[in-house]
Amino acid sequence: MQQRAARADARRNRARLLEVAMTAFAVGGLSVPLDEIARQAGVGPGTLYRHFPTREALFEAVVQERLELLVDAARLRLDSEPAGAALFAFIEMLVAEAGPKKDLVDALMAAGVDASARLAATATELRTQLHLLLDRAQRAHEVRADLTVADLIALISGILRSQHPSDQPNTADPARALAVIRDGMRIDIPGPDRES
């Protein structure tokens, strides 16, 4: 019974550390002191290092958690929303989630560099879900048929990069950039006064 309680405490501590680290990395980037994360989580540094022996391990766990949440959100949209609306809503959610969070932007910019097999698999699954959303919107004739997932990722990356303070001092308005992307992705259906 005591061992089960200890395991439950360990799970709670790990979850709390991840929660605090998500916020800390989002606000301060990767330079946030690990001891400060432990303090805010209400645990000692030893507890943090038992769960996450290095800064990279903690950062990777945070990114893994975020990517899993995005994969789950994409899957939900596939089953619950009209095709075009689901794709556009997911892209907006991705930009809103990743844009102001330096850690996820850094991870996306450095995709594939020293990523664990688990993290790489989750990133691949996120790309698969994005492909399914795009394909569904294309089959519904709500999005251009010539658009590829690689095109879409490049467009999203451009918005994320433009919000990254180290890249340029004047960041672009993500809402306006998303509106331009949405307009460019839609199929232009000729009206009565347009040539077919």
Helices and strands as residue ranges (DSSP letters): H 2-28, G 29-31, H 34-41, H 45-51, H 55-80, H 83-98, H 102-109, H 117-139, H 149-162, H 174-185
